[in-house]
Structure formats: structure tokens, C-alpha cells
Amino acid sequence: MKKFMIAAAAAAITVVGSAAGTALNPVVCENCGAGDPSQGPCPTVVFKVTGSGKAVVNKGDYKTVESLKIKKGALALTGEICETTGFCCYNEGTFYATIKAGKKTFALAAPVELVVWSVFGKNLDKARNWETSIKPGKSVCLDSALFVVSEEAATDGDVDLEEFAFWAAAFGKVDMKVTSLKTKNAYCVKSETGCDPIFTPKTYKGWFVGIYPCVNEENCFMCDCPDTDIFGGTWKAVYQKKVTTNAGAMRIAGVRFSDDDE
């Protein structure tokens, strides 16, 4: 299998560990710097991915458009401790997938840059001021946007992806719940312990488009015909609460990759 590298990027959402589970905390991580390693590694946020669309494929002596299917896939987002906030800042990740394009099936691992992962909506002020606006055990729903890009990939199969890139955008929901705490107070206060805001991402749906090496000759309406072909379609990402590692994401996708050539 080919070696693949993880690229660094900037993100717009963070995560912090909690006794009640993994809590997303929408804090922009700008110029965070290196965090304290003693705080431990950040949990990997994993989504199960499925998708379908179209791709230009080779039919021997000509090329045509055939179906593209993400038979099994997973998006694993990895983070690091932010020095200024102590939260986990999610900057990058890896997309793993078993893909069928035409009659060819292959395994793929693509390092992704997390460009946007944000929460917003009519309940955002409540989420920001949760200590005095949300009772313990209650929750609010927020809108969310997710955008990832990749410019390289490793494959296991008879597929040439020396030139490869894709862009994927999706929209979904995030539930924000304040963990329950036995207290006489109706709301949480900062001095109390055990009362935490838990942000749980739900299902995202969106679109993707990408390029890969040209599979055969063509004519075009351009000054120079490009040396790449295209693929595109729709995708769905479902948050996997119990999966918190890249190894778990690869199991979901039905693939096996490592950082070293095998």
C-alpha cells in the first residue's frame, strides 16, 4: 500500500473531553499554538460515510460516464489541544472508503483539510450562554456546516491517482445538551462541577466534486484539453459516537492503510 501524509489546516470548531462524553465546543481556534501534551490526545471524531454519483471511466478504446458509489466510507477528524483554550481544535483528518467506479472497486485513503465546521442558528445565543439559559438535562438544536478538501490520496487497487483532488460540502444538525446535575438551582452556574455543555453532531448531507487523471483521449471546447477527468455526486455522513480512532474508521470503510509502505 502507498504511504499517505496528513496535511495541516485551519478549523472552526473544537472539542473538549467531558465526564459525560465527548463535548463539542464551538470556539474558533486561531493562533492556538502547541498545547500541553500532559492533557492527553484529543479523541478522533468519526462519521460513517456513504455516497453515490457519476464518474468518467475507461471503456477500453473510449471513455464514458458510469456510476460512482461509496460502498463503505468513514471520515475521521483529528485534533490537537489548543494552548489558549485547552480545548481540542480540529484541523484535519482522513477520508477512508471502498469505492466502485464503473466496474472497478478499490480502497482509498485521502488526507483532508477541514476548512469549515461551524454551528449557527436561532439557538446559538442560548448555546453560548448555556449556564443561565438551558436547564440541566435540556437541549437545543443548532444548524451546522461542514466543508473538507483533499489534494492527494493513497489507493489499494488497480487505480492511478497520481493527480487527485476533491471538495465536499454538507449541512446538518448539532444537538447541544447540558448534562444533568442534582441541584436546587434551576440552571447551571460556573462555580458548580459536573454540569457540562455537550455538543453532539448528527447527520450531514451534501455534495462532492473532484478530479483524477484523464482515463482516455477526448476533444474539448478549450484552448488545451485538460489532463484530468471528473467525478461528483452526493454524500451522507452520520456521526459514530462509539468510534473514536482511525483504526475504527478504517473498519467502517472496509480498508486497511498505515503511514508506512507495506
C-alpha positions as CSV (number, residue, x, y, z in Angstrom):
1,M,0.0,0.0,0.0
2,K,1.1,3.5,-0.7
3,K,2.3,5.9,2.0
4,F,0.0,8.8,2.7
5,M,0.6,12.0,4.6
6,I,-1.7,14.2,6.7
7,A,-1.8,17.9,5.8
8,A,-2.4,20.6,8.3
9,A,-5.2,23.2,8.0
10,A,-7.4,25.6,9.9
11,A,-10.7,24.7,11.6
12,A,-13.7,26.4,13.1
13,I,-14.8,24.1,15.9
14,T,-13.2,22.5,18.9
15,V,-13.9,19.6,21.2
16,V,-13.3,19.1,24.9
17,G,-13.3,15.9,26.9
18,S,-16.1,15.6,29.5
19,A,-17.2,13.1,32.1
20,A,-20.4,12.8,30.2
21,G,-18.7,12.0,26.9
22,T,-17.1,14.0,24.0
23,A,-18.3,17.6,24.0
24,L,-18.0,19.8,21.0
25,N,-17.4,23.4,21.9
26,P,-17.7,25.9,19.0
27,V,-14.6,28.1,19.7
28,V,-12.6,29.5,16.8
29,C,-9.0,28.2,17.2
30,E,-6.9,31.0,15.7
31,N,-3.2,31.1,16.5
32,C,-3.6,28.4,19.2
33,G,0.0,27.3,19.5
34,A,1.0,24.0,20.9
35,G,-1.0,22.7,23.8
36,D,0.0,20.8,26.9
37,P,0.8,17.2,26.0
38,S,0.0,16.1,29.5
39,Q,-3.6,16.8,28.8
40,G,-3.6,13.7,26.6
41,P,-4.6,13.1,23.0
42,C,-7.8,14.5,21.5
43,P,-10.5,12.0,20.6
44,T,-11.0,11.3,16.9
45,V,-14.4,12.3,15.7
46,V,-15.7,9.7,13.2
47,F,-18.6,9.8,10.7
48,K,-19.8,6.9,8.7
49,V,-20.0,8.0,5.0
50,T,-22.0,6.8,2.1
51,G,-22.4,8.4,-1.3
52,S,-23.2,8.0,-5.0
53,G,-22.7,9.9,-8.2
54,K,-21.1,9.7,-11.6
55,A,-17.5,9.5,-12.9
56,V,-15.7,9.4,-16.2
57,V,-14.3,5.9,-16.7
58,N,-12.4,4.0,-19.3
59,K,-14.3,1.5,-21.5
60,G,-11.2,0.2,-23.3
61,D,-10.8,2.2,-26.6
62,Y,-13.0,5.1,-25.4
63,K,-14.3,6.6,-22.2
64,T,-17.8,7.2,-20.9
65,V,-19.8,8.2,-17.8
66,E,-20.7,5.5,-15.3
67,S,-21.9,5.2,-11.8
68,L,-19.7,6.0,-8.8
69,K,-20.5,4.5,-5.4
70,I,-19.0,4.9,-2.0
71,K,-19.9,1.4,-0.9
72,K,-18.4,1.9,2.6
73,G,-16.7,5.0,3.9
74,A,-15.6,6.9,7.0
75,L,-14.4,10.5,7.7
76,A,-12.1,10.6,10.7
77,L,-11.3,14.1,12.1
78,T,-8.3,14.5,14.3
79,G,-7.5,17.4,16.7
80,E,-4.9,18.8,19.0
81,I,-5.0,20.7,22.3
82,C,-5.3,24.5,21.8
83,E,-2.9,26.3,24.1
84,T,-5.1,29.3,24.6
85,T,-8.3,27.5,25.4
86,G,-7.3,24.0,26.5
87,F,-9.9,22.6,24.1
88,C,-9.2,20.2,21.2
89,C,-9.0,22.1,17.9
90,Y,-10.0,20.0,14.8
91,N,-7.9,20.9,11.8
92,E,-7.5,17.9,9.6
93,G,-8.5,14.2,9.1
94,T,-8.6,11.3,6.7
95,F,-11.3,10.0,4.4
96,Y,-11.3,6.3,4.1
97,A,-13.5,4.5,1.5
98,T,-14.2,1.4,-0.5
99,I,-15.2,2.9,-3.9
100,K,-16.7,1.4,-7.0
101,A,-16.3,3.4,-10.2
102,G,-17.8,1.6,-13.2
103,K,-16.7,-2.0,-12.8
104,K,-13.6,-1.1,-10.7
105,T,-13.6,-1.4,-6.9
106,F,-10.7,0.0,-4.9
107,A,-9.7,1.2,-1.4
108,L,-8.8,4.8,-0.8
109,A,-7.3,6.9,2.0
110,A,-7.3,10.7,1.4
111,P,-5.9,13.2,3.9
112,V,-8.4,16.1,4.2
113,E,-8.2,19.7,5.3
114,L,-11.1,20.7,7.5
115,V,-11.9,24.2,6.1
116,V,-15.3,24.8,7.8
117,W,-17.0,23.0,10.7
118,S,-19.4,25.5,12.2
119,V,-22.6,25.8,14.3
120,F,-25.1,28.6,14.0
121,G,-28.9,29.3,14.0
122,K,-31.6,30.8,16.2
123,N,-30.5,28.9,19.3
124,L,-26.8,30.0,19.1
125,D,-27.2,32.6,21.8
126,K,-28.7,30.0,24.1
127,A,-25.8,27.7,23.5
128,R,-23.3,30.4,24.1
129,N,-25.0,31.4,27.4
130,W,-25.9,27.9,28.5
131,E,-25.2,28.5,32.2
132,T,-28.2,30.7,32.5
133,S,-30.4,29.8,29.5
134,I,-30.6,26.0,29.4
135,K,-31.7,23.8,32.3
136,P,-29.7,20.7,33.1
137,G,-31.0,17.8,31.1
138,K,-32.4,20.0,28.4
139,S,-31.1,20.5,24.9
140,V,-31.3,22.9,21.9
141,C,-30.7,22.2,18.2
142,L,-28.2,24.1,16.1
143,D,-27.6,24.2,12.4
144,S,-24.1,23.2,11.2
145,A,-22.0,23.3,8.0
146,L,-19.1,21.0,7.1
147,F,-16.5,21.5,4.3
148,V,-13.5,19.4,3.6
149,V,-11.0,19.3,0.8
150,S,-8.2,16.9,-0.3
151,E,-5.4,17.1,-2.8
152,E,-3.9,13.6,-2.6
153,A,-4.8,10.0,-2.0
154,A,-3.4,6.6,-1.4
155,T,-5.1,3.6,-3.1
156,D,-5.0,-0.2,-2.8
157,G,-6.1,-1.5,-6.2
158,D,-5.6,-1.1,-10.0
159,V,-6.3,2.7,-10.0
160,D,-3.9,5.5,-10.8
161,L,-4.5,8.6,-8.6
162,E,-1.2,10.4,-9.1
163,E,-3.3,13.6,-9.7
164,F,-6.3,13.7,-7.4
165,A,-8.4,16.3,-5.5
166,F,-11.9,16.6,-4.2
167,W,-14.1,19.1,-2.4
168,A,-17.1,18.1,-0.3
169,A,-19.6,20.3,1.5
170,A,-22.5,19.2,3.7
171,F,-25.1,20.6,6.1
172,G,-26.5,19.1,9.2
173,K,-27.5,19.5,12.8
174,V,-25.8,19.5,16.2
175,D,-27.6,18.9,19.5
176,M,-26.4,20.9,22.4
177,K,-27.4,19.4,25.8
178,V,-26.5,20.5,29.3
179,T,-25.7,17.4,31.4
180,S,-28.0,16.8,34.4
181,L,-26.8,17.8,37.9
182,K,-28.8,17.3,41.1
183,T,-29.0,20.8,42.5
184,K,-31.7,23.2,43.9
185,N,-30.8,25.7,41.2
186,A,-32.8,25.7,38.0
187,Y,-29.8,26.4,35.9
188,C,-26.1,25.6,36.0
189,V,-23.6,28.2,37.4
190,K,-19.9,28.3,36.6
191,S,-18.9,27.5,40.2
192,E,-20.7,24.1,40.1
193,T,-19.0,21.0,38.8
194,G,-20.5,18.2,36.8
195,C,-22.7,20.5,34.7
196,D,-21.3,20.5,31.1
197,P,-22.5,21.5,27.7
198,I,-22.4,18.5,25.3
199,F,-22.5,19.3,21.6
200,T,-23.3,16.1,19.6
201,P,-23.2,16.2,15.8
202,K,-25.9,14.4,13.9
203,T,-26.3,13.6,10.2
204,Y,-24.8,15.7,7.4
205,K,-25.9,15.6,3.8
206,G,-24.3,17.4,0.9
207,W,-22.4,17.2,-2.4
208,F,-18.9,16.4,-3.6
209,V,-16.9,17.0,-6.8
210,G,-13.3,16.1,-7.8
211,I,-10.7,15.4,-10.4
212,Y,-8.4,12.5,-11.2
213,P,-6.1,11.5,-14.1
214,C,-7.6,11.5,-17.6
215,V,-8.6,8.0,-18.5
216,N,-8.6,8.3,-22.3
217,E,-8.4,10.7,-25.2
218,E,-11.1,13.4,-25.8
219,N,-11.8,16.5,-27.7
220,C,-12.8,19.7,-25.9
221,F,-14.0,23.3,-26.4
222,M,-10.9,24.8,-24.8
223,C,-7.5,26.0,-26.0
224,D,-5.9,23.0,-24.4
225,C,-7.7,19.9,-23.3
226,P,-7.1,19.1,-19.6
227,D,-5.2,16.0,-18.5
228,T,-7.8,15.2,-15.8
229,D,-11.3,13.8,-15.6
230,I,-14.0,14.5,-13.1
231,F,-16.3,12.8,-10.7
232,G,-19.1,14.1,-8.5
233,G,-22.3,13.2,-6.5
234,T,-24.0,13.4,-3.2
235,W,-22.8,12.1,0.2
236,K,-24.1,11.5,3.7
237,A,-22.1,11.5,7.0
238,V,-23.5,10.0,10.2
239,Y,-21.7,10.6,13.5
240,Q,-20.4,7.5,15.2
241,K,-20.4,8.1,18.9
242,K,-18.7,4.9,19.9
243,V,-15.9,5.1,17.3
244,T,-13.0,7.3,18.4
245,T,-10.0,6.1,16.4
246,N,-8.6,6.0,12.9
247,A,-8.5,2.2,13.1
248,G,-12.2,2.2,13.9
249,A,-12.9,4.4,10.9
250,M,-10.9,2.1,8.6
251,R,-13.0,-0.9,9.9
252,I,-16.2,1.0,8.9
253,A,-14.8,1.7,5.5
254,G,-13.5,-1.8,5.0
255,V,-10.0,-0.7,4.3
256,R,-6.5,-1.0,5.8
257,F,-3.8,1.6,5.5
258,S,-0.8,2.7,7.5
259,D,1.7,5.6,7.5
260,D,4.3,3.3,6.1
261,D,4.7,1.4,2.9
262,E,3.6,-2.2,3.2
